[in-house]
Amino acid sequence: MPILIILVVAAAGAFFLRDKISFAALAENREALIAFRDENYLVAVLAFIAAYTAIVGFSLPGALIATLTGGFLFSTFPGVLFNVTGATLGAIAIFTAARSGFGAKFAEKLEGRGGAVAKLQVGLRENEWSVLFLMRLVPAVPFFIANLIPAFVGTALPRFAISTFLGILPGTLVFTSVGAGLGEVFARGETPDLSIIFAPHILGPILGLAALSALPIILKFFRKKGA
């Protein structure tokens, strides 16, 4: 039931909110948002984190726009902390929903079934930290799915939360910094260049962190092969 509710809300959000949470909407309401932030800073922070948590937790459209908004309203720092906090809380909501629904039973069935699937599950558990960080640093796995897989293999909530918070931090920092410069972009009537994530000086360090996360897996592989 919990995961079903998330899927229903996500489907409804994709239909009703696809034009509501957009760059155009942010540009249109930027002055009102800044005025509200200046008059009610703490309330604005809490409301922003709650909204970001809901967007991620219910897989609503607009997570990237929310990240840009965090940078626009609160600058790169502390905006990046607000963004990462909201995203992590939303991810925890999905993780908890899967575990409380069918994730725990599914994990038990996989382990009891044996065979290649059980071996994969054991392998994931043996390299849990590395796999969790890789899923966050290299966004080859969709964010929603990356929240479900740990629930299915029995990952502990503290490990999931820590790896999510730290793993999404580098990429979120890049887009938050882009959001912090939106004032000049709005003044020129342009849209932000989000392809900056693929610039060598940005992508290189992120891939370096990913390689560092994968290093324990590689070392274990060669140790077993040598043995």
Salt bridges, closest charged atoms under 4 A:
ASP38 OD1 - ARG37 NH2 2.83
GLU111 OE1 - ARG125 NH1 3.31
GLU126 OE1 - LYS224 NZ 3.21
GLU128 OE1 - ARG159 NH1 2.67
GLU190 OE1 - ARG188 NE 3.03
